[in-house]
Amino acid sequence: MSESVMVARHLFGPGPCNPYPEATVALGRPLLGHLDPVFIETMDRACEGLRQVWGTRNARTLPLSATGSGGMEAAFVNMVEPGDVVVVGVNGLFGERMCDLAERCGAEVVRVDFEWGQPVDPETITSAHPNPKIIAVVHAETSTGVRSDIKAIGERKGDALLLVDAVTSIGGIELLADEWGIDIGYAGTQKCLGVAPGLAPFTISDRAWERRVEKPRSWYLDLGMLGGYVGEASGKQRTYHHTAPVGMVVSLAAALERILDEGLDNVRARHQAAGDELQAGLEAMGLELFAAEGYRLPELTTVKVPDGVDSAKVRAYLLEKYNMEIGAGVKQFASTVWRIGLMGPNANPGSVKLVLGALKDAIENA
Ligand SMILES: *Cc1c(COP(=O)(O)O)cnc(C)c1O
């Protein structure tokens, strides 16, 4: 197919999802300068909207100019110095990535593994080391479709700072950064927030701010310098650090406005209902879900590929016949698990029926 042909895919994989129409329309607006007062006001609105979806009053809440992994990098590079003890819960790919980053920052990494498909156990992770600087956990493990109990971990964190990956939870399921004791959090725009990939919503508490690295090894992601640009500074006090990706921030602001207009509780209920219906439908087809019961994410469902079915063929068939993308499994589950995401505007009953019907056809006929 020629690249010049516009194809609208159903993006039912692990992200990006189809953006909210409001987010897409916003990308077509005339571009503003990055210090234009109108843009600065939009940035302020985006930061305020992000506080709502994070469930925080942190002054330093902002969209970093990076994808989710850039947010992860910002979190570690600003918080970890050589020799710092960092406990990392690993129950999937993104926990592993956290270990890699912590190591690169010179941390003494205490890696605590859990079976893929299971959550991070709060008791085990918080008793893995007597006095860590940081406990790092992924809230919604997109590689396995599992939710971990951040609230319970926050209650047991002691003096440690709690660092949380909320890339796939923000805008989809309950997230209460302040109430749960999240000190450092990063996310992404292309999962449940329903925006194209490119920004990393970030938040940091005062408690963590005091304990950050004074001069991190990264210039671009140095939160101390960014603080003059967004976050602490607002409106006219803002100074240049780097050119903000203006179009993306305008798009994010539009999506946040839409989400808050619908109501956060309603948006989360919509994700939950779609996930519940999808998971019930898959089981009714005789398929087996992968993630542990009780910890399944509604926005990202993992399901086992039935014996004798070629995972890749099914995905290729869906793409060709239905313009529908679903995800393969990760690592050792690459050919034995599918990942189906119903995020952002895709979390609706029509999408559930579409994906169930298409998958049944593909399993029988691919
Ligand atoms: C997608 C994802 C990331 C990485 O985000 P990118 O935008 O791909 O850099 C990190 N953590 C989790 C849980 C994710 O789902």
PDBQT file of the ligand as one rigid body, heavy atoms in Angstrom, charges set to zero:
ROOT
HETATM    1  C1  LIG A 401       4.015   2.521  26.602  1.00  0.00    +0.000 C 
HETATM    2  C2  LIG A 401       4.619   2.405  27.940  1.00  0.00    +0.000 A 
HETATM    3  C3  LIG A 401       5.858   2.993  28.269  1.00  0.00    +0.000 A 
HETATM    4  C4  LIG A 401       6.749   3.648  27.267  1.00  0.00    +0.000 C 
HETATM    5  O1  LIG A 401       6.188   4.713  26.636  1.00  0.00    +0.000 OA
HETATM    6  P1  LIG A 401       6.715   5.162  25.201  1.00  0.00    +0.000 P 
HETATM    7  O2  LIG A 401       5.744   6.255  24.877  1.00  0.00    +0.000 OA
HETATM    8  O3  LIG A 401       6.610   3.978  24.307  1.00  0.00    +0.000 OA
HETATM    9  O4  LIG A 401       8.083   5.653  25.330  1.00  0.00    +0.000 OA
HETATM   10  C5  LIG A 401       6.293   2.909  29.568  1.00  0.00    +0.000 A 
HETATM   11  N1  LIG A 401       5.587   2.250  30.509  1.00  0.00    +0.000 NA
HETATM   12  C6  LIG A 401       4.406   1.665  30.222  1.00  0.00    +0.000 A 
HETATM   13  C7  LIG A 401       3.665   0.972  31.303  1.00  0.00    +0.000 C 
HETATM   14  C8  LIG A 401       3.895   1.725  28.928  1.00  0.00    +0.000 A 
HETATM   15  O5  LIG A 401       2.737   1.123  28.643  1.00  0.00    +0.000 OA
ENDROOT
TORSDOF 0
